[in-house]
Amino acid sequence: MQNKTPRYLAVNLLESIEQQQRYANLSLNHLLQHERLSDVDKHLVTRLVYGTIQWQLRLDYNWRAFVKTPDNLPIWVQILLRMSLYQLFFLDKVPAHAILNEANEIAKTRDHGRYVKLVNAVLRHVQRAGEQDYQQITNDVERLSITSSVPLWLTQRLVEQYGFERCKNMLAVVNQPPRASARVNTLKTNRDEMLAELATTFTDIKPSEVSPVGLTAAGGNFAQTTAFKNGELTIQDESSMLVAPSLQVEPQHQVLDACSAPGGKTTHIATYLDPEQGGSITALDIHQRKLKLVEDNAQRLGVDDRLTTLPLDARKVDQTFADETFDRILVDAPCSGLGLMRRKPEIRYAKQEQDIARLPEIQGDILAAAAAKLKVGGLMVYSTCTILAAENQEVVQNFLNNHTNFTLTKVKAAQDINWAGDQEMFQLLLDDYQTDGFFIACLKRIN
């Protein structure tokens, strides 16, 4: 194609995301910055990329019904069919003939036009037949997996953990667009001032229902505002804003953030500290380049005067810190990230069940290593952005079984929002407040 149309660009981008396991948001941002597109075309590319990823399994179920050996098709053909069906099923303002014509034009540019006839035939079959009748899938869990476009292994795990109806309600929102959210930096301003200042930029801006320092909006980009550049706010999901208050930090405390990058929670904790009273936070990450993000965020938000960064594997804290060094410790552990499925839809396909099996050991090792560095009477918060018990409740329970000098205490943030569920192992799901899925447990060292 002589001109790089939005659909052409979207197919190529989706191919690179799938084959190279890239993050959709980063790849899309890079493309939009480097291609000369109108605002309308940017919106279309964004919609095509996210929509095609979100509904991948449901779309595949439909076109595969008309292909004898679908797995033998090149990835780009599968993606082209998938993206074309997304438009047919979900973009009702786009004429079907325009969708089919451009799919054919894109097919002509690849593999010497070898798949033009197949693409045309499959799309016309789907156009005539309409969307498949999902009731013909007799197994309820399999049907839920296809209709919500969440891999079967993950759907099964969630049904086992939460029950079918609870899982169904959660997956009903998994493909809805997430709200933009930001945390107000209370060292520089307050939420009411920010609401007033940003009201003209975000017509639907609202205070968060979850965090007293949170703002949300249905659309827009908080990172493009003057308030962001001035350090008056920072990008953070509402659910993760609950971590810092759960630590119950006092101004003079010594705090360890064992897995800190990119620094949203680190800088939030720092707002509770007073360097003049000796308060400080030490932020670790295994990668030096990621610590640069923490440092940059801290400088923008004006909390770099109480922050020290150190490149270190959190499992090896014994090499650097004496026992009972810290008043508070945060272990925001590396996890599957499956609580982020709305914000990062590709993550559900990138993760496999065997990946999950490896994580609890790493998470448990970090908790165990950090535990010795906590003072008696101190608090250690364990948090993740996943919704699987194997990485959450089971990791905490295993830790407690092996560390009788620790006990669970109620999560302050859960009490603050009048949480009706477990306040000691606090699990937010995607449909509770339309936030990311998130887990928090608060552990106190008692002797």
C-alpha positions as CSV (number, residue, x, y, z in Angstrom):
1,M,0.0,0.0,0.0
2,Q,1.4,3.4,-1.0
3,N,-0.2,5.1,2.0
4,K,0.1,3.7,5.5
5,T,-3.6,3.6,6.4
6,P,-4.7,3.3,10.1
7,R,-5.8,-0.4,9.5
8,Y,-2.5,-1.2,7.8
9,L,-0.5,0.3,10.7
10,A,-2.8,-1.5,13.2
11,V,-2.2,-4.9,11.6
12,N,1.6,-4.5,11.7
13,L,1.6,-3.2,15.2
14,L,-0.6,-6.1,16.4
15,E,1.8,-8.5,14.7
16,S,4.8,-7.1,16.5
17,I,3.0,-7.1,19.9
18,E,2.0,-10.7,19.5
19,Q,5.3,-12.1,18.1
20,Q,7.7,-10.0,20.3
21,Q,5.4,-9.9,23.4
22,R,5.6,-6.2,23.6
23,Y,3.3,-4.0,25.8
24,A,0.5,-2.6,23.6
25,N,0.5,0.8,25.3
26,L,4.2,1.4,24.8
27,S,4.1,0.1,21.2
28,L,1.1,2.2,20.4
29,N,2.6,5.3,21.9
30,H,5.7,4.8,19.9
31,L,3.8,4.4,16.6
32,L,1.6,7.5,17.2
33,Q,4.6,9.6,18.0
34,H,6.4,8.6,14.8
35,E,3.6,8.3,12.2
36,R,2.0,11.5,10.8
37,L,-1.7,10.8,11.5
38,S,-4.7,13.0,12.0
39,D,-6.4,12.9,15.4
40,V,-9.2,10.8,13.8
41,D,-6.8,8.3,12.5
42,K,-4.9,8.1,15.8
43,H,-8.2,7.3,17.5
44,L,-9.0,4.6,15.0
45,V,-5.6,2.9,15.3
46,T,-5.9,3.0,19.1
47,R,-9.4,1.5,18.9
48,L,-8.4,-1.2,16.5
49,V,-5.3,-2.2,18.5
50,Y,-7.0,-2.4,21.9
51,G,-10.3,-3.8,20.7
52,T,-8.7,-6.6,18.6
53,I,-6.5,-7.6,21.6
54,Q,-9.3,-7.4,24.1
55,W,-11.7,-9.6,22.1
56,Q,-9.1,-11.9,20.5
57,L,-10.5,-15.3,21.6
58,R,-14.1,-14.4,20.7
59,L,-13.0,-13.1,17.3
60,D,-10.9,-16.1,16.6
61,Y,-13.7,-18.4,17.5
62,N,-15.8,-16.8,14.7
63,W,-13.3,-16.8,11.8
64,R,-11.9,-20.2,12.6
65,A,-15.3,-21.8,12.0
66,F,-14.7,-21.2,8.3
67,V,-11.0,-22.3,8.0
68,K,-10.0,-26.0,7.9
69,T,-6.5,-25.5,9.4
70,P,-6.5,-22.1,11.0
71,D,-3.2,-22.7,12.9
72,N,-1.4,-23.1,9.6
73,L,-2.1,-19.5,8.6
74,P,0.6,-16.9,9.0
75,I,0.2,-14.8,12.1
76,W,-0.4,-11.7,10.1
77,V,-3.4,-13.3,8.3
78,Q,-4.9,-14.4,11.6
79,I,-4.5,-10.9,12.9
80,L,-6.0,-9.3,9.8
81,L,-9.0,-11.6,10.0
82,R,-9.3,-10.9,13.8
83,M,-9.1,-7.1,13.3
84,S,-11.6,-7.2,10.4
85,L,-14.1,-9.1,12.6
86,Y,-13.6,-6.7,15.4
87,Q,-14.8,-3.9,13.1
88,L,-17.7,-5.9,11.8
89,F,-18.9,-6.8,15.3
90,F,-18.1,-3.8,17.3
91,L,-17.7,-0.7,15.0
92,D,-21.2,-0.3,13.7
93,K,-20.4,3.0,12.0
94,V,-17.9,1.5,9.6
95,P,-19.6,0.0,6.4
96,A,-18.9,-3.7,5.9
97,H,-17.8,-3.2,2.3
98,A,-15.1,-0.7,3.5
99,I,-13.8,-3.3,6.0
100,L,-13.6,-6.0,3.4
101,N,-12.1,-3.9,0.7
102,E,-9.3,-2.6,3.0
103,A,-8.6,-6.1,4.3
104,N,-8.1,-7.3,0.7
105,E,-5.8,-4.3,0.0
106,I,-3.7,-5.1,3.1
107,A,-3.6,-8.8,2.1
108,K,-2.2,-7.9,-1.3
109,T,0.9,-6.3,0.3
110,R,1.9,-9.5,2.1
111,D,3.3,-12.8,0.8
112,H,2.8,-11.7,-2.9
113,G,-1.0,-11.6,-2.4
114,R,-1.2,-15.3,-1.7
115,Y,-3.9,-15.0,0.9
116,V,-6.2,-12.4,-0.7
117,K,-8.8,-14.9,-1.8
118,L,-8.8,-16.7,1.5
119,V,-9.2,-13.5,3.5
120,N,-12.0,-12.3,1.2
121,A,-13.8,-15.6,1.4
122,V,-13.7,-16.0,5.1
123,L,-14.8,-12.4,5.8
124,R,-17.8,-12.8,3.4
125,H,-18.8,-16.0,5.1
126,V,-18.7,-14.3,8.5
127,Q,-20.5,-11.3,7.1
128,R,-23.4,-13.5,5.9
129,A,-23.5,-15.8,8.9
130,G,-23.1,-13.1,11.6
131,E,-21.6,-13.7,15.0
132,Q,-21.6,-17.4,16.1
133,D,-24.2,-18.7,18.6
134,Y,-22.2,-19.1,21.8
135,Q,-24.9,-21.1,23.4
136,Q,-23.8,-24.1,21.3
137,I,-20.7,-24.2,23.6
138,T,-22.2,-26.5,26.2
139,N,-19.6,-26.2,28.8
140,D,-20.3,-23.0,30.9
141,V,-16.7,-22.3,31.7
142,E,-15.6,-22.7,28.1
143,R,-18.4,-20.4,26.9
144,L,-17.4,-17.8,29.5
145,S,-13.8,-18.1,28.3
146,I,-14.7,-17.4,24.7
147,T,-17.3,-14.7,25.2
148,S,-15.1,-12.7,27.6
149,S,-12.0,-13.6,25.7
150,V,-10.0,-14.8,28.7
151,P,-7.9,-18.0,28.2
152,L,-9.5,-21.1,29.4
153,W,-6.9,-22.1,32.0
154,L,-7.3,-18.6,33.6
155,T,-11.1,-18.7,33.5
156,Q,-11.0,-22.1,35.2
157,R,-8.7,-20.9,37.9
158,L,-10.9,-17.9,38.6
159,V,-14.1,-20.0,38.7
160,E,-12.4,-22.4,41.1
161,Q,-11.3,-19.5,43.3
162,Y,-14.4,-17.2,43.2
163,G,-17.3,-19.4,42.0
164,F,-18.9,-19.1,38.5
165,E,-21.3,-16.2,39.1
166,R,-18.6,-14.0,40.8
167,C,-16.2,-14.8,38.1
168,K,-18.8,-14.1,35.4
169,N,-19.5,-10.6,37.0
170,M,-15.8,-9.8,37.0
171,L,-15.1,-10.9,33.5
172,A,-18.1,-8.9,32.3
173,V,-16.0,-5.7,32.9
174,V,-12.6,-7.0,31.8
175,N,-12.9,-5.6,28.3
176,Q,-14.4,-2.2,29.3
177,P,-12.0,0.7,28.9
178,P,-10.3,1.6,32.2
179,R,-10.8,5.1,33.6
180,A,-7.7,7.4,33.6
181,S,-6.5,7.9,37.2
182,A,-4.0,10.1,39.0
183,R,-2.8,10.7,42.5
184,V,-2.7,14.2,43.9
185,N,0.7,15.1,45.5
186,T,-0.5,16.5,48.9
187,L,2.9,18.1,49.5
188,K,2.2,20.6,46.8
189,T,-1.6,20.9,46.5
190,N,-4.9,19.2,47.5
191,R,-7.6,17.3,45.7
192,D,-10.1,20.1,45.6
193,E,-7.7,22.5,44.0
194,M,-6.8,19.9,41.4
195,L,-10.4,19.2,40.6
196,A,-11.1,22.9,40.0
197,E,-7.9,23.3,38.0
198,L,-8.5,20.3,35.7
199,A,-12.3,20.7,35.3
200,T,-11.9,22.5,31.9
201,T,-9.4,19.8,30.6
202,F,-11.4,16.8,31.8
203,T,-15.2,17.5,31.7
204,D,-16.0,14.3,33.6
205,I,-13.2,14.5,36.2
206,K,-14.2,13.0,39.6
207,P,-12.8,12.3,43.0
208,S,-11.9,8.7,43.5
209,E,-14.3,6.5,45.5
210,V,-11.3,4.5,46.7
211,S,-8.6,6.9,47.6
212,P,-8.8,10.3,49.2
213,V,-6.0,11.5,47.0
214,G,-7.2,10.0,43.8
215,L,-8.8,11.6,40.7
216,T,-10.4,9.7,37.8
217,A,-11.7,10.6,34.3
218,A,-13.3,8.5,31.5
219,G,-10.8,9.8,29.0
220,G,-7.8,12.0,28.5
221,N,-4.2,11.9,29.6
222,F,-3.2,13.3,33.0
223,A,0.4,13.0,32.0
224,Q,-0.1,15.8,29.4
225,T,-1.2,18.3,32.0
226,T,0.8,21.2,33.5
227,A,-0.1,19.8,36.9
228,F,1.7,16.5,36.1
229,K,4.8,18.3,34.8
230,N,4.9,20.5,37.9
231,G,4.7,17.5,40.2
232,E,1.2,18.3,41.6
233,L,-0.1,14.9,40.5
234,T,1.3,11.6,39.2
235,I,-0.2,8.7,37.2
236,Q,-1.3,5.8,39.5
237,D,-4.2,3.4,39.6
238,E,-6.7,4.0,42.4
239,S,-6.2,0.5,43.9
240,S,-2.4,1.0,44.3
241,M,-3.0,4.3,46.1
242,L,-4.2,2.1,49.0
243,V,-0.8,0.7,49.7
244,A,0.9,3.7,51.3
245,P,-1.7,4.4,53.9
246,S,-1.8,0.7,54.8
247,L,1.8,1.0,56.0
248,Q,0.8,3.6,58.6
249,V,4.0,5.5,58.1
250,E,5.1,8.1,60.6
251,P,7.3,11.1,59.7
252,Q,10.4,9.8,61.4
253,H,10.2,6.2,60.0
254,Q,12.9,4.4,58.1
255,V,11.1,2.6,55.2
256,L,12.3,-0.1,52.8
257,D,10.5,-0.5,49.4
258,A,11.9,-3.8,48.3
259,C,10.6,-3.8,44.7
260,S,10.1,-0.1,43.9
261,A,10.1,0.6,40.2
262,P,8.6,2.7,38.6
263,G,8.0,4.5,41.9
264,G,4.3,5.3,42.2
265,K,4.0,3.7,45.6
266,T,7.5,4.8,46.7
267,T,6.8,8.4,46.1
268,H,3.4,8.1,47.8
269,I,5.0,6.7,50.9
270,A,7.6,9.5,50.8
271,T,4.8,12.1,51.2
272,Y,4.3,10.7,54.7
273,L,8.0,11.2,55.7
274,D,9.8,14.2,57.1
275,P,13.5,14.3,56.3
276,E,14.0,16.9,59.1
277,Q,12.8,14.3,61.6
278,G,15.0,11.6,60.0
279,G,12.4,10.0,57.9
280,S,13.7,8.3,54.8
281,I,12.8,5.6,52.2
282,T,15.2,3.2,50.6
283,A,14.0,2.0,47.2
284,L,15.4,-1.2,45.7
285,D,15.1,-2.7,42.3
286,I,17.1,-5.4,40.5
287,H,17.6,-3.2,37.5
288,Q,19.5,0.1,37.7
289,R,17.6,1.5,34.6
290,K,14.3,1.1,36.4
291,L,15.6,2.9,39.5
292,K,16.2,5.9,37.2
293,L,12.4,6.0,36.7
294,V,12.0,6.1,40.5
295,E,14.5,8.9,40.9
296,D,12.9,11.0,38.1
297,N,9.5,10.6,39.6
298,A,10.7,11.5,43.0
299,Q,12.5,14.6,41.7
300,R,9.4,15.8,39.8
301,L,7.2,15.3,42.9
302,G,9.7,16.9,45.2
303,V,10.4,13.9,47.5
304,D,13.9,13.1,46.3
305,D,15.3,14.6,49.6
306,R,14.1,11.6,51.6
307,L,14.8,8.9,48.9
308,T,17.8,6.6,48.5
309,T,17.9,4.1,45.6
310,L,19.9,0.9,45.4
311,P,20.2,-1.7,42.7
312,L,19.7,-4.9,44.5
313,D,17.8,-8.2,44.2
314,A,15.3,-8.0,47.1
315,R,16.1,-11.6,48.0
316,K,19.6,-10.5,48.9
317,V,18.9,-7.7,51.3
318,D,20.9,-9.6,53.9
319,Q,24.1,-8.6,52.0
320,T,23.4,-4.9,52.6
321,F,21.2,-4.3,55.6
322,A,21.5,-5.3,59.3
323,D,18.6,-7.0,61.0
324,E,15.9,-4.8,62.4
325,T,16.9,-1.7,60.4
326,F,13.4,-0.6,59.2
327,D,10.2,0.5,60.8
328,R,8.2,-0.3,57.7
329,I,8.7,-2.5,54.7
330,L,6.8,-2.7,51.5
331,V,7.1,-5.9,49.4
332,D,5.2,-5.0,46.2
333,A,6.2,-8.3,44.8
334,P,6.8,-9.2,41.1
335,C,3.6,-11.0,40.0
336,S,1.6,-12.1,37.0
337,G,-0.1,-8.7,36.8
338,L,-3.4,-10.3,35.9
339,G,-5.2,-7.7,37.9
340,L,-4.2,-5.3,35.1
341,M,-6.2,-7.1,32.3
342,R,-8.3,-4.1,31.6
343,R,-5.4,-1.7,31.3
344,K,-3.0,-4.2,29.6
345,P,-5.3,-6.7,27.7
346,E,-2.3,-8.5,26.1
347,I,-1.2,-9.8,29.5
348,R,-3.8,-12.5,29.7
349,Y,-2.4,-14.1,26.5
350,A,1.2,-13.6,27.3
351,K,1.0,-15.4,30.7
352,Q,0.8,-19.2,30.8
353,E,-0.2,-21.4,33.7
354,Q,3.4,-22.6,34.2
355,D,4.5,-18.9,34.6
356,I,2.2,-18.6,37.6
357,A,3.6,-21.8,39.2
358,R,7.1,-20.2,39.4
359,L,6.1,-16.9,41.0
360,P,5.0,-17.9,44.5
361,E,8.5,-19.2,45.4
362,I,10.1,-15.9,44.3
363,Q,7.4,-13.9,46.2
364,G,7.9,-16.0,49.3
365,D,11.7,-15.7,49.1
366,I,11.4,-11.9,49.0
367,L,9.0,-11.8,52.0
368,A,11.3,-14.1,54.0
369,A,14.4,-12.1,53.2
370,A,12.8,-8.7,54.0
371,A,11.2,-10.0,57.3
372,A,14.5,-10.1,59.2
373,K,15.1,-6.4,58.4
374,L,11.9,-5.2,60.1
375,K,12.0,-3.9,63.7
376,V,9.9,-5.6,66.3
377,G,6.6,-3.9,66.3
378,G,7.1,-2.8,62.7
379,L,4.7,-3.4,59.8
380,M,5.4,-5.1,56.5
381,V,2.9,-4.8,53.7
382,Y,2.7,-7.5,51.0
383,S,1.0,-6.3,47.8
384,T,0.5,-7.5,44.2
385,C,-1.5,-6.4,41.2
386,T,-2.9,-9.9,40.6
387,I,-6.2,-11.7,41.5
388,L,-4.9,-15.2,41.9
389,A,-4.8,-16.8,45.4
390,A,-1.6,-18.7,44.6
391,E,0.3,-15.4,44.5
392,N,-1.7,-13.7,47.2
393,Q,-3.4,-15.5,50.1
394,E,-1.4,-18.6,49.8
395,V,2.0,-16.8,49.7
396,V,1.0,-14.9,52.9
397,Q,-0.2,-18.0,54.6
398,N,3.0,-19.9,53.8
399,F,5.0,-17.0,55.2
400,L,3.0,-17.0,58.4
401,N,3.4,-20.8,58.8
402,N,7.2,-20.3,58.7
403,H,7.4,-17.1,60.7
404,T,5.5,-17.4,63.9
405,N,6.9,-14.0,65.0
406,F,4.6,-12.3,62.5
407,T,0.8,-11.9,62.6
408,L,-1.8,-10.5,60.3
409,T,-3.4,-7.1,61.1
410,K,-6.3,-5.4,59.5
411,V,-5.5,-3.4,56.3
412,K,-6.1,0.2,57.2
413,A,-7.1,1.1,53.6
414,A,-9.8,-1.6,53.7
415,Q,-11.2,-0.1,56.9
416,D,-11.1,3.4,55.3
417,I,-13.4,2.3,52.5
418,N,-15.7,0.2,54.7
419,W,-14.7,-3.0,53.0
420,A,-17.2,-5.7,53.7
421,G,-14.9,-8.6,52.8
422,D,-11.6,-9.9,54.4
423,Q,-9.8,-6.9,56.0
424,E,-6.7,-8.9,56.7
425,M,-6.1,-10.3,53.2
426,F,-7.7,-7.5,51.2
427,Q,-8.5,-8.5,47.6
428,L,-10.0,-5.9,45.2
429,L,-11.4,-7.4,42.0
430,L,-11.9,-5.6,38.8
431,D,-15.6,-5.1,39.2
432,D,-15.6,-3.9,42.8
433,Y,-14.7,-0.3,42.1
434,Q,-13.8,-0.5,38.4
435,T,-10.1,-0.4,39.3
436,D,-7.2,-2.7,38.7
437,G,-7.4,-5.9,40.6
438,F,-5.1,-5.6,43.7
439,F,-4.1,-7.5,46.9
440,I,-2.8,-6.1,50.2
441,A,-1.9,-7.9,53.4
442,C,-0.4,-6.2,56.5
443,L,2.0,-8.2,58.6
444,K,3.2,-7.1,62.1
445,R,6.4,-8.4,63.7
446,I,5.4,-9.2,67.2
447,N,8.7,-10.5,68.7
